[in-house]
């Protein structure tokens, strides 16, 4: 038996480190699709459809996050059975291993779906359009090193990154312990799962609706972002007041506040991505989108670290971190100074300071007339 125990200990150690490695790889892989989000929308779609296209992509993301909220309540035991132990290859019985097997098959099915998506992407993915959908799509993009240095000096861009990170990143981290926090408020794990699922499912629709508003009112994007983030902050504040028993208990109010709050906060993401492309004009969209995603990942990592530092019986303090982060995101969105550079380029009304002289041949080729009598460039 000593030989089996030693082998079991080695298996546990391997499983422990293998889980960390796969999580790191999963985090790195998750940043890849988002790096090309704004690149595809800018180069594949006309300006009137770009925010809507971003909303469609982010809707799929929210749908993918919503499914685990629903499955978690059915795959895991309601009575809090400890599933942290390793599943050994020699033992295959008992309630704990029953749930382990269910989680294992869930991961296998999820992996198969990802492989199918990868195969379809490799087999059929549309090529870049032969002609640019808008003049702003062919403006000069700075090299990587030069683009990074330029982004570091653009405070306007970092305000957008901060707003996106504090809403999406903090909410992603909060979702990891949402069931435990609601359990302290006498709300069951299955109910918490359904609340999270309904909220994220509604955000799928919200991404399209808010993206459509951004397309209809292209010069009012800041107002839309501030309005929806502020609305989400207020709703989540009422939600926290409810689960902290500061208000009379009303499950209907909890459902409504979470759904509207998550809809507003996640629904503003397409507008924030569009603002990031606007604030980082002349820097490649791949770079600006990557920085946006990195901001979310760093924020989620910090929030996860805070979770580890707080004792189990004081997890409800994360509610204050949640609302404070959303309030700070609202302030960041208010401080953002909107620019209409891309709209002016697309409308053939270009200011000297908006352009790099290396873009002029590409813009003229796209059909924009540049009045050389009134513009001078350092070559």
N, C-alpha and C positions, 0 to 999 in steps of 0.2 A: 504493500500500500504506500510505502514511502516513495517508491519510484513513481507511482501514479500521481501522488501529491506534488512531487517536484515537477513532473511534466505539466500538471495542471497550473502550477505557479508560472511556468514559462509561457504557457498559453495565455494566461491572464495578462502578463507583461506585454506580450506581442499584441494582443487585442487592444490594450490600452494605448500603446504608441501608434498602432495602425489606425485607430480611430482619429487621433490627433492629426496624422498625416493626411488622411482623406478629407478631414474638415478644412485643412489649409488649402488643399487642392481644389476643394469645392468652392471656397471663397475666391481663389484666384480665377477659377473658371467662370464664376458668376459675373466678374467684371468685364469679361470679353464681349458678350453681346451688347452691353450698354456702351462700350467704347465706340461702337459703330452706330448707335441709335440716331444721334443728330446728323452724322455723316450721311446715312441713308435717307433720312427725311429731307435734308437740304438738297441732295443730289438726285433724288428720285421723284420728289413731289413739288408742285408749284407752291408759292408762299401761302395761298389760301387753304392748302390742305396739310401743311407741315405739322401744325399743332395737333390736328386731328389724327394724323399718322402716328405721332408720338403717343397720343392717348390710346390708340389701338394696341401698341406694343406694351405700354404700361398696364393696360387692362388685362392682358394675358398674364403679366407678372402677378398682379393682385389676385387673379383667379387661382394661380398656382400656389400662392401663399394661403388662400382661403381654404383650399381643400384639406390641408393638415388640421386646421381648426375643427373641421367636421369629423375627419377620420380619427383624430386623437381621442375623442370622447367614446368612440366605439372600439378602438384597438387596445386602449389601456383600461385597466380596472378602475372602477369608481372608488374602491375602498383604500386606495393609496398603497397597493402592493409595491414593495421595493423591487425595481427591475434593474438596479445598477450592477448586480453581480454578473460575471461572465457566463455565457452559455457554453458549457463544456461539451466536447464531442462524445463523452462517455455517459452522460446523464440526460435523459429526455423525458422527464415526467414532472408532474406537479403544476400548480397554477402559474407559478413564475415562468416556467419554460413554455407553457401554453401561450402566454402573451409574447414571449421572446420569438416564438415561431411566427406569430402573426406579424410582428414588426419586421422580421426577416423577409417574409414574403412581400410585405409592403415595399421594402427597399428594393427587392428583386424586380418587382413590377415597375417601380419608378425608374430603375436603371434601364429596363427594356424600352420603356417609352422614350427616354432620353436618346437611346441608340437609334430608335426609329426616326426621331426628329433630326438627328445628325445625318442619317442616311438620306433622308429627303432633302436636306439642305445641300449635301454634296452632289446629289443627282440633279436637282432642279433648284437653282437660285437665279433669279433674273439678273442679267448683266446690267451694268451701269448704263443709263440712257445715253444715246449717241449725242443728243443735244441737251444742254443744261436747261432745267425747268425755269430758271430765273437768272438774271445777271449776277446777283449776289453769290450764286453757287460757283462762279468761275473767278471770283476775286482772288488775289494772291494769298496763299497760305504760307506762313513762315515755317522754316525748318524747325525740327523738334527742339533743339537746344535754345534757339532764339525765341520760340513760342513759350517755352517754360519760363524764361527770364521775363518775357513780356507779361505773362499771367501773374507773376509774383508782384508786379507793380500795379496791377489793376484791382483796386479795392472794390470796385463795383461788382466784379466777377465773384469775389470772395463773399460778398454779402448774399449772393444767390446760393453759393455752395453752403454757407452757414444755414440759410433758411431751409434748404432741402435736407441737409444732414440732421438738423434738429427735429424735423418732422418725421421723415422716413426712418432714419437711423434709430432714433429713440423709440419710436413705435415698434420697430422690429425687435429691439431688445425687450421692451415691455411685454410683447406677445409671448415671450418665453416663460414668463412667470405670471401671466394674467390669470390663469386658472387658480394658482395658489393664492393670489391676492383676493380674488373673488370668493374663494372658499372660506377665507376668514370673515367675509361679509355674508356668510350663510347662503352663498350661491353655489350650486353643485358644479362639478367639473363638466358634466354634459351640457348644462345650461350655458356655462362660460364658453364652451366650444361652439355652440350654436350662435351665441352673440357675436363672437369673433368672425364666424363664417358669414353671417348675415351682413356684418359691417363691411367686410372686404368684398363680398359679392356685390353690394350696392356701389362700392367704389369703382367696380368695372364699368357700370353705367355712368358714374360721375365723371370718369376720365373722358368719355365721349362727349358728355354734355358740356363740361367746362372747356374741353378742347374746342368744341363748336363755338362757344362764346368767344374764345380767344381769336378764332378765325373771323367771326363777325365783327368784333371790336378790336382790331389789331393795335390800335393806339391806346387802348385802355387795359393793357395786360397787367400793369402794376396794380391798378385799382382792383382788378379781379383777384390777383394773388393775395393782396392784403386782406380783402374782404373774406375770402374763403379760409385763409389761415386763421384770421381773427375769429371767424364763426366756429371753426373747429376747436380753437382754444377755449372758447366760452362753453361749448357743449361738453368738452372733456372735463372742464372745471366743474360743471354741474354733475357729471358722472362721478367724479371723485368725491364730491360732497355727498352724493347718495350712498356710495359704498363705505364712506367713513361715518355714516349715520348722522351727518350734520343736518340732513333733511329727512322728512318722513319717508319711510321706505315705499317705493313705487317701482315695481319691475318694469312697468310700461315705460316710465320715464327713463330708466336705465337703458332699455333697448333703443328708445328713440335718440337719446343723447349720444350713445356710442355709434349708432348707424350714421347719424348726421355728422358727428365729429370726424369719424374716419373718412366718410365721403368727402368732406370739405378739405381735409388735410392731404389725403392721397390724390384727390382730384386735381389739386393745384400743381402736381408734379409735371404734367406736360407743359404748362406755362413756365415753370421754373427752368426746365430744360431749354425752352425757347429763349428765355432771358439769358441763360448762360451762353448760348451761341451768339446772341446779340452783344453781350458784354465782352466777349472774347473774339470779336470779329478780327480777321487776319490771322488768327490762330486756328489750327485745324480743329474741326468738330470732334474728331476722335480723341484729341488731347483734352479738350474741355469736358467731354462726357466722362472720360476716365477719371479726371479729378473729382467730378461730381460723385461718381460711384465710390471712389476712395474715401471721400468725406463721409458717406453713409457707413461704410465698413468700419472706419476708425471710430465713429460715434457709437455704432453698435458694440464695438469691442470695449470701449470705455464704459458703456452702460452695463455690459456683461460683467466687467470687472467690479463695478459698484455692487452688482447683485451678489457677487461672491463675498464682498466685505460686510454686507448687512446680515445680521443674524436672521434665522428663519422666522422668528416671531415678530420681526420688525420690517418685514418685506413691504408692508403697506406704506412705508416712507417713500417708496419708489413712486407713489402717486404724486407726491409733491415735485419730484424730479421731472415727472412726465409733464405736468401742467407748466412748470417753470420753463422747460425747454421749448414748449409750444409758444409761450409768451415771448421768449427771446427770439424765436423764429419770426413772429409777427413784427417785432421791432426791426429785425434785419430786413424784412421785406419792405417796411416803411422807409428805411434809409436808402434803399436802392434807387439810383437815378436812371430812369429809362432813357434809352437812346433809340432813335429811329433810323439808324444808319442804313440798315438793310432795306427798309422801306423806301428810303430816298434813292438808293442805288437801283432798286427794282422799278421805281417810278421815274427813272432817268433824271433825277434831281440830285446831283452829287456835289458835296462840299469838298474843298481841297483837303482839309484835315482828316477827312474820312478815308482817304485812299492812299495806298502805296503805289508809287508810279509804275511798279512792275505789273500792276493789275490792268493798266490801261489797254494794252493790246487785247487781252482776253475779254474785257468788258465791251470793247468796240466790236469784237468778233461776235459777241452775244447779241448785238443789235442796239447798243446804247451809244448815243452820239455824245462825245466829249468836246466841249468848247475849249479848244486850246488857247484862244485869245485871252481867256480869263483865268487860266490855271497855269501854275508854274510848278515844276517838280525838280528836286535835286536828284540828278542822275549819278 
